[in-house]
Amino acid sequence: MRRSSLRVVVLTLAMAAVAPAAIAQTVSPPAQPEPAPSEPATPPAPVPGGPQPVQPAPTLQAPAMPEPVKPPPTPQVPLEPQPVQPPPAPPLTAPPPAPPVQQQSGAPDPKSTLAGKPGDASDVDEVDLKPRTVLMLAGRASWDDGFKQLSESATRLRAAAEKAGLKQAGRPLTLFVETDDNGFRFEAMLPVDRVLDPAAAATLGEGIRQGQSPAGRSLRFVHVAPYDDIDSTYETITAYLDAKGITVKDAFLEEYVGELTDPGDPNLEINVYVQPR
């Protein structure tokens, strides 16, 4: 016999020795089984065409609340303006070579004319004369010795300029201020590079003074022929003015592009300026 069957037999004998009353007191009525949970009633299927059951309202979702904006974190150390860093210095390079020294363009030119450009002997041109600083010498001459007087006056003015340390800045000039049958009065002029102070001007020589050359709108006639033939050029000037009906000032200005050394020089060039009123 197995050990489990033996344990049942022993237990049965022990219970038989107990009084029936005691057994009656100790035996409990059989426990009633617990009722099974009832299944929920299944609602009947809706009848087609009949009233529909009321559906429960959907649950409202709570609106999403915006996240509060967080302030930027406070720096632990107070911010200070940073110093501006200077730009990096360029690398050192050798300086460029100095430009060659050029002659000053403002240096006086003894061959320059008042018009600043050559004239045409076959034409008349209108020019605007600019005033120039000149040394002046007044004189009077007869028609026979007029060329000699003009040449000597130019020579005296050049000598006076050289003595005063002045440089010639243009061609010699003669302004004819009065004429008659016996001769003419004139102002010989020589353009120079600067004005002298009064003390230096007082030492220029007898009758020599400082002044300015005529300026303004002028008509230029060019004479290229011996000085002895200058009258033919003035006849051309008179005919031109009459034909154009131009009234001019009484003073005529001669500019000697060539040197006054020979009155018979066929290539002697002279600019004659006439100023309209």
Secondary structure, DSSP 8 states (H G I E B T S, - for coil): --HHHHHHHHHHHHHHTS-HHHHHHH---------------------TTS-------------------------SS---------------------------TTS--TT--SSSS---TTS-EEEEE---EEEEEEEEEESSSHHHHHHHHHHHHHHHHHHTT--B-S--EEEEEEE-SSEEEEEEEEEBSS---HHHHTTS-TTEEEEE---EEEEEEEEES-GGGHHHHHHHHHHHHHHHT--EEEEEEEEESS-TT-TT-TT-EEEEEEEE-
